[in-house]
Structures are given as C-alpha cells and as structure tokens.
C-alpha cells in the first residue's frame, strides 16, 4: 500500500465522515448454480421474501440520503445482469458523477452490452473465471458455457472499461493460476483478483472442491504466476496473495457501508444474511448477522445510523482487535483463534477470514 493510501486510511479512522464509497445489493436472482456458491446455503438471502432486484428509484432515494458517495460497488447473492434496471441505474449514477464497480459471471453480457457500458463510469469490471480448462470451469460454474465467457472476456478486455479476472482459487484449480495470468494478458485485462472461498467448503461440497493448501507445489504455482504478472504488467488486486493467514486492516466500518434491497445497513458485507456460516479447515463458524445490522435507512436517517452507537462500537472493536499489517499465523493458530470467540457482540471480528487474508 502506498504512503498516500495509508495516510488516507488512518485519516478515516481518526475522524468519521460521511462515506464516499457504498456497497449496494443489486439482485437476489442468478442464472447459474455454481458449486461453492453461498446461494446453496440455507442462510443465503436469495430466498427471502420481498424485492429481488434493486430499483432505480431506490438508488435515487439512497443517494439523496448519502450525497457524498462517489463510488458504488454492486454486490449480493445474485448476478447483477439479472436486474433489468441495471443499465438505467448505471446511466443515472454516471449522470451524478458516481463511479461504479461491477462483478459478474459474464454469461449474460453481449457485445452491445459492453459498447453501451463504455459510456458509463464503470471504473472496474470484474468477470469471474475459476479455471482455464473448459471441463473444470463448466463443472464449477454450472449452467455457464466456457467458450461464450471467453468471447466476452476478449470484448471487455479490448474495451475502454478496465476489466479484471476474478479467480476463486481451490486446491483443484490452483494449477491454473499461471494460465489465468496468461489469459488476462491475452485478452487485454488489467489485472487479477485471486480470492479464497469463504462459504460451504467442507460442508455440502462433499470434497468436490477444497481450500488451497500451503505446500511447495502450490507456492511454485503462485511464484510462477507472480513472475508472469510482472512480465505482462498484470496487476494483483490487493497485492500477491499468500497461502497462509496474514493480517490486513479492515476499513469496512469506517468507509464502506453495505445496504440491502430492503434498506438494512450492515457494518460488514461478510455478515449480511440470516446468519452466515464460514468454513475453515473443515470446521464451521457461525456469524450472527444481526450483530452487524446497524439499522434501516427507511426507518432511521442514514446519517444517524452512520454516526450512531452501533457503528461506534463496531469501529472500536475493529481497532482493539488489530495486528500489524502482514502479521502471520499458521492455519492451526487461526483455527484456535476462531474457537475462542466469546459472546461479545463483535467478537467475530477477531478471527474474520477476510482480515486474515483467507477469504474473498
């Protein structure tokens, strides 16, 4: 992290200001049934009653409450392009001078989609590709067609939109990592975001996919990929990842609220749902989602939520549970830390897999 970014990071921790970044749930619907997807879990929000897609009117209302927002990231348990109002939302945000980050499985993107998007302020387009092998990709991304997504990647990579590959790494696919870097280079993508699975591994997958192990072979794949990325000027989002837990600072409660389709505000996107389950080393850990629910913007003005007691308590908990950036643990030590969580409202923060570089 650059010195300027570190100064900015420390600044937002000293004085709380209205957020410039915002995460919005965009859709609960998806056209795929991917192995390893959180939608397979009973605690997913995908089947909750109520709205299943973010409306343009809701976006206008939210920005009216948070006029400081300059970048919106679309998240959720669904595929953004299932939302028929997505392009209207992107157009409106562009008219307001707001940038957008979009992650998609790429299967619903057409050539004219990319051409239309070039007129919007999409500063990062992430397309998920978990393997460069057709049979493996289609086994993981159930319902997707490898050839079609590769064609989309070519179009997006050559467009004016900065395009990145999201690679969800499993033990069964880590050998593809050097070829993922080559794919990024050959298609004109700017970078790669290597992610670790957070949900379901070790539960209903029955050993089909497992977490990447820290061993000499896998370190060699990572080393080869790092050299290729440097050679081809492919950016690693967040830096070159490691294979063992390493600490990184969390700024979600200080700068990045998550708002669901029904207006619930969460202090952490990892806790959204009806009770999350994280799997690590084949052992589950429950996250009490209600602990991280800060309020609802349709019941309480956002500013009152953002500056309210729950957010203040969460920010304090994050600060008190920090370690030096890059501090490392063994998987065994992280598992011990996870097992020692108590009944304190935000005790999960101490062993959060994202903070320990072990989750997407």
Phi, psi and omega per residue, in radians:
X1 nan 2.377 -3.115
X2 -1.238 2.808 3.132
X3 -1.055 -0.718 -3.128
X4 -1.078 -0.753 3.136
X5 -1.135 -0.655 3.124
X6 -1.153 -0.682 3.114
X7 -1.115 -0.743 3.105
X8 -1.105 -0.721 3.139
X9 -1.050 -0.812 3.141
X10 -1.161 -0.569 -3.132
X11 -1.092 -0.763 -3.111
X12 -1.239 -0.322 3.101
X13 -1.463 -0.359 -3.139
X14 -1.493 -0.762 -3.109
X15 -2.271 2.107 -3.135
X16 -1.367 2.125 3.076
X17 -2.089 2.855 3.109
X18 -1.074 2.439 -2.984
X19 -1.185 2.510 3.016
X20 -1.710 -0.250 3.124
X21 -2.047 2.571 -3.093
X22 -2.561 2.382 3.031
X23 -1.851 2.228 -3.125
X24 -2.129 2.330 2.985
X25 -1.231 2.215 -3.012
X26 -1.856 -0.543 -3.128
X27 -2.824 2.563 3.017
X28 -1.753 -0.073 -3.059
X29 -1.694 2.622 3.081
X30 -2.568 2.643 -3.137
X31 -1.702 -0.034 -3.131
X32 -2.077 2.903 3.072
X33 -2.282 1.190 -2.998
X34 -1.245 2.457 2.986
X35 -1.155 2.369 3.122
X36 1.529 -0.039 -3.132
X37 -1.373 2.483 -3.138
X38 -1.124 -0.355 3.117
X39 -1.048 -0.365 -3.140
X40 -1.299 -0.271 -3.078
X41 -1.543 2.568 -3.094
X42 -1.171 -0.286 -3.133
X43 -1.620 0.090 3.073
X44 -1.164 2.665 3.095
X45 -1.466 -0.037 -2.992
X46 -1.036 -0.587 -3.071
X47 -1.762 0.147 3.114
X48 -1.179 2.581 3.100
X49 -1.236 2.785 3.131
X50 1.935 -2.902 -3.111
X51 -1.076 2.458 3.110
X52 -1.897 -0.115 3.141
X53 -2.493 2.485 3.128
X54 -1.229 2.311 -3.135
X55 -1.715 2.741 3.086
X56 -1.073 -0.704 -3.140
X57 -1.084 -0.661 3.106
X58 -1.134 -0.702 3.122
X59 -1.086 -0.766 3.123
X60 -1.067 -0.713 -3.127
X61 -1.160 -0.734 -3.127
X62 -1.152 -0.789 3.128
X63 -1.151 -0.461 3.048
X64 -1.144 -0.538 3.117
X65 -1.459 -0.478 -3.084
X66 -2.237 1.235 -3.060
X67 -1.196 -0.167 -3.123
X68 -1.378 -0.199 -3.037
X69 -1.125 2.287 3.105
X70 -2.055 -0.307 3.129
X71 -2.453 2.298 3.091
X72 -2.049 2.255 3.039
X73 -1.871 2.269 3.140
X74 -1.641 2.138 -3.126
X75 -2.274 -2.997 3.094
X76 2.266 3.100 -3.122
X77 -1.516 0.125 -3.106
X78 -2.082 3.138 3.095
X79 -1.642 2.128 -3.070
X80 -0.932 -0.633 -3.085
X81 -1.302 -0.070 2.997
X82 -1.296 -0.286 3.116
X83 -1.465 1.982 -3.064
X84 -1.229 -0.252 3.116
X85 -1.676 0.093 -3.047
X86 -0.965 -0.852 -3.105
X87 -1.110 -0.651 3.099
X88 -1.130 -0.663 3.111
X89 -1.157 -0.774 3.131
X90 -1.079 -0.725 3.132
X91 -1.112 -0.755 -3.137
X92 -1.128 -0.799 -3.135
X93 -1.071 -0.670 3.089
X94 -1.069 -0.730 3.140
X95 -1.119 -0.431 3.119
X96 -1.597 0.023 -3.122
X97 1.298 0.416 -3.127
X98 -1.732 2.268 3.067
X99 -1.420 2.755 3.119
X100 -2.323 2.565 3.003
X101 -2.048 2.311 -3.013
X102 -2.313 2.266 3.055
X103 -2.018 2.291 -3.066
X104 -2.497 2.734 3.030
X105 -1.373 -0.158 3.022
X106 1.430 -0.110 -3.018
X107 -1.341 -0.339 -3.090
X108 -1.835 0.083 3.126
X109 -1.458 2.285 3.064
X110 -1.966 2.946 -3.124
X111 -0.999 -0.732 -3.131
X112 -1.256 -0.391 3.072
X113 -1.080 -0.863 -3.138
X114 -1.081 -0.728 -3.136
X115 -1.089 -0.705 3.102
X116 -1.175 -0.718 -3.111
X117 -1.142 -0.421 3.140
X118 -1.095 -0.343 3.126
X119 -1.546 -0.046 -3.130
X120 -1.840 2.890 -3.113
X121 -1.485 0.975 3.076
X122 -1.516 1.869 -3.080
X123 -1.606 -0.291 3.041
X124 -2.576 2.144 3.036
X125 -2.023 2.047 -3.125
X126 -1.876 2.188 3.101
X127 -2.003 2.224 -3.044
X128 -1.420 2.141 3.061
X129 -2.399 1.944 -3.021
X130 -1.679 -0.118 3.094
X131 -2.842 2.623 3.052
X132 -1.618 0.004 3.094
X133 -1.722 2.145 -3.053
X134 -0.917 -0.845 -3.052
X135 -1.159 -0.627 3.138
X136 -1.291 -0.785 3.117
X137 -0.973 -0.831 -3.076
X138 -1.290 -0.377 3.028
X139 -1.240 -0.646 -3.140
X140 -1.408 -0.885 -3.114
X141 -1.595 1.337 -3.022
X142 -1.146 2.078 -3.118
X143 1.851 -0.194 3.135
X144 -1.610 2.760 3.102
X145 -2.068 2.040 -3.028
X146 -0.960 -0.830 -3.076
X147 -1.045 -0.733 -3.112
X148 -1.153 -0.708 3.138
X149 -1.196 -0.619 3.082
X150 -1.115 -0.647 3.102
X151 -1.162 -0.694 3.096
X152 -1.105 -0.712 -3.136
X153 -1.084 -0.677 3.101
X154 -1.103 -0.766 -3.119
X155 -1.171 -0.810 -3.106
X156 -1.148 -0.726 -3.106
X157 -1.129 -0.495 -3.141
X158 -1.616 -0.027 -3.136
X159 -1.477 -3.123 3.101
X160 -1.427 -0.050 -3.110
X161 -1.547 2.141 3.076
X162 -1.071 2.022 -3.027
X163 -1.959 2.422 -3.112
X164 -2.256 2.653 3.052
X165 -1.727 2.224 2.984
X166 -1.628 2.058 -3.114
X167 -1.982 1.848 3.083
X168 -1.476 1.871 -2.949
X169 -1.522 2.246 3.012
X170 -2.097 2.865 3.068
X171 -1.003 -0.603 -3.098
X172 -1.346 -0.173 -3.099
X173 -2.198 -0.044 -3.072
X174 -1.066 -0.466 3.118
X175 -1.166 -0.291 3.121
X176 -1.414 -0.172 -2.994
X177 -0.988 -0.825 3.091
X178 -1.013 -0.670 3.122
X179 -1.240 -0.476 3.050
X180 -1.130 -0.696 3.081
X181 -1.105 -0.771 3.109
X182 -1.078 -0.707 3.124
X183 -1.079 -0.761 3.114
X184 -1.038 -0.771 -3.136
X185 -1.144 -0.774 -3.071
X186 -1.218 -0.428 -3.105
X187 -1.739 -0.055 3.112
X188 1.499 0.266 3.105
X189 -1.256 2.646 -3.092
X190 -1.444 -0.507 -3.049
X191 -2.956 -3.043 -3.099
X192 -2.381 2.480 3.060
X193 -2.063 1.775 3.129
X194 -1.490 2.124 -3.039
X195 -2.027 2.638 3.058
X196 -1.835 2.453 3.137
X197 -1.140 2.512 -3.116
X198 -2.019 -0.565 -3.051
X199 -1.958 2.557 2.895
X200 1.312 -0.395 3.121
X201 -1.022 2.131 -3.097
X202 1.659 -0.068 3.134
X203 -1.900 -1.636 -3.024
X204 -1.600 0.174 -3.128
X205 -1.513 -0.236 3.079
X206 0.918 0.661 3.059
X207 1.394 0.078 3.119
X208 -1.090 -0.745 3.100
X209 -2.299 2.490 -3.132
X210 -2.375 2.892 3.119
X211 -1.171 2.634 3.086
X212 -1.168 2.307 3.127
X213 -1.610 2.621 3.085
X214 -1.522 1.772 3.087
X215 -2.553 3.053 -3.044
X216 -1.093 -0.687 -3.114
X217 -1.127 -0.813 -3.097
X218 -1.210 -0.601 3.061
X219 -1.113 -0.569 3.108
X220 -1.182 -0.728 3.084
X221 -1.053 -0.762 -3.119
X222 -1.160 -0.700 3.124
X223 -1.140 -0.752 3.104
X224 -1.087 -0.743 -3.141
X225 -1.118 -0.691 3.139
X226 -1.102 -0.713 3.121
X227 -1.158 -0.725 3.118
X228 -1.120 -0.707 3.140
X229 -1.098 -0.718 3.108
X230 -1.140 -0.735 -3.131
X231 -1.092 -0.757 -3.054
X232 -1.686 0.117 3.124
X233 1.034 0.760 3.065
X234 -1.686 2.161 -3.066
X235 -1.409 2.391 2.971
X236 -1.592 2.098 3.072
X237 -1.157 2.127 3.130
X238 1.361 0.148 -3.131
X239 1.539 2.928 -3.134
X240 -1.142 2.150 -3.098
X241 -1.283 2.845 3.060
X242 -1.906 3.074 -3.127
X243 -1.873 -0.035 3.055
X244 -2.166 2.766 -3.086
X245 -1.032 2.309 3.066
X246 -2.436 2.475 -3.003
X247 -1.439 2.437 3.025
X248 -2.381 2.617 -3.062
X249 -1.314 2.459 -3.140
X250 -1.814 2.183 3.122
X251 -1.958 0.093 -3.101
X252 -0.926 -0.870 -3.087
X253 -1.230 -0.275 -3.087
X254 -1.672 -0.394 -2.963
X255 -2.528 -0.203 -2.905
X256 -2.429 1.395 3.099
X257 -1.253 2.664 3.088
X258 -2.010 2.219 -3.124
X259 -2.090 2.214 -3.115
X260 -1.459 3.058 -3.125
X261 -1.083 -0.517 -3.129
X262 -1.625 0.112 3.056
X263 1.644 0.052 3.085
X264 -1.199 2.391 3.123
X265 -1.866 2.121 3.118
X266 -1.919 2.474 3.104
X267 -1.337 -0.157 -3.101
X268 -2.683 2.249 -3.120
X269 -1.200 -0.348 -3.135
X270 -1.292 -0.328 -3.063
X271 -1.719 -0.056 -3.074
X272 -1.138 2.352 3.077
X273 2.518 -2.684 3.100
X274 -2.019 0.496 -3.111
X275 2.058 1.763 -3.085
X276 -1.437 2.737 3.012
X277 -2.204 2.161 3.045
X278 -1.819 2.379 3.062
X279 -1.943 2.283 3.080
X280 -2.566 2.242 -3.089
X281 0.942 0.691 3.106
X282 1.135 0.302 3.131
X283 -2.123 2.227 -3.112
X284 -1.442 2.656 3.005
X285 -2.345 2.193 3.139
X286 -1.469 2.443 3.048
X287 -1.965 2.151 3.105
X288 -1.387 1.709 -3.074
X289 -0.997 -0.619 -3.099
X290 -1.063 -0.456 3.114
X291 -1.097 -0.546 -3.034
X292 -1.763 0.140 3.055
X293 -1.454 1.972 -3.037
X294 -1.533 -0.394 -3.116
X295 2.709 -3.064 3.134
X296 -2.233 2.238 -3.046
X297 -1.189 -0.291 3.111
X298 -1.565 -0.101 3.061
X299 -1.906 -0.571 -3.053
X300 -2.363 2.359 3.091
X301 -0.946 2.415 -3.066
X302 -0.977 -0.720 -3.106
X303 -1.018 -0.673 3.129
X304 -1.182 -0.599 3.093
X305 -1.203 -0.833 -3.053
X306 -1.089 -0.625 -3.125
X307 -1.769 0.156 -3.035
X308 -1.421 3.113 -3.035
X309 -1.103 -0.736 -3.101
X310 -1.087 -0.780 3.110
X311 -1.125 -0.687 3.124
X312 -1.098 -0.710 3.131
X313 -1.150 -0.709 3.123
X314 -1.136 -0.770 3.138
X315 -1.073 -0.686 3.110
X316 -1.126 -0.733 -3.135
X317 -1.104 -0.681 3.126
X318 -1.137 -0.782 3.141
X319 -1.095 -0.722 -3.079
X320 -1.253 -0.347 -3.091
X321 -1.830 0.338 -3.088
X322 -1.511 2.720 3.044
X323 -2.210 2.922 3.053
X324 -1.024 2.494 3.120
X325 -1.010 2.266 -3.141
X326 1.551 -0.083 3.110
X327 -0.990 2.306 -3.005
X328 -1.941 2.580 3.005
X329 -2.228 2.783 2.955
X330 -1.421 2.746 3.060
X331 -0.931 -0.641 3.123
X332 -1.118 -0.753 -3.139
X333 -1.157 -0.658 3.096
X334 -1.147 -0.697 3.115
X335 -1.111 -0.676 3.074
X336 -1.091 -0.724 3.123
X337 -1.090 -0.717 3.118
X338 -1.093 -0.634 -3.082
X339 -1.305 -0.246 -3.087
X340 -1.691 0.195 3.110
X341 -1.095 2.457 -3.119
X342 -1.923 -2.850 -3.072
X343 -1.552 0.072 3.086
X344 -1.056 2.458 -3.001
X345 -0.900 -0.739 -3.062
X346 -1.958 0.551 -3.111
X347 -1.135 -0.441 3.107
X348 -1.004 -0.524 -3.092
X349 -1.011 -0.523 -3.088
X350 -1.103 -0.583 -3.048
X351 -2.128 0.342 3.128
X352 -0.936 2.212 -3.092
X353 -1.101 -0.553 3.099
X354 -1.133 -0.799 -3.112
X355 -1.082 -0.474 -3.135
X356 -1.712 0.360 3.044
X357 1.071 0.464 -3.048
X358 -2.112 0.386 3.111
X359 -2.710 2.772 3.138
X360 -1.277 nan nan
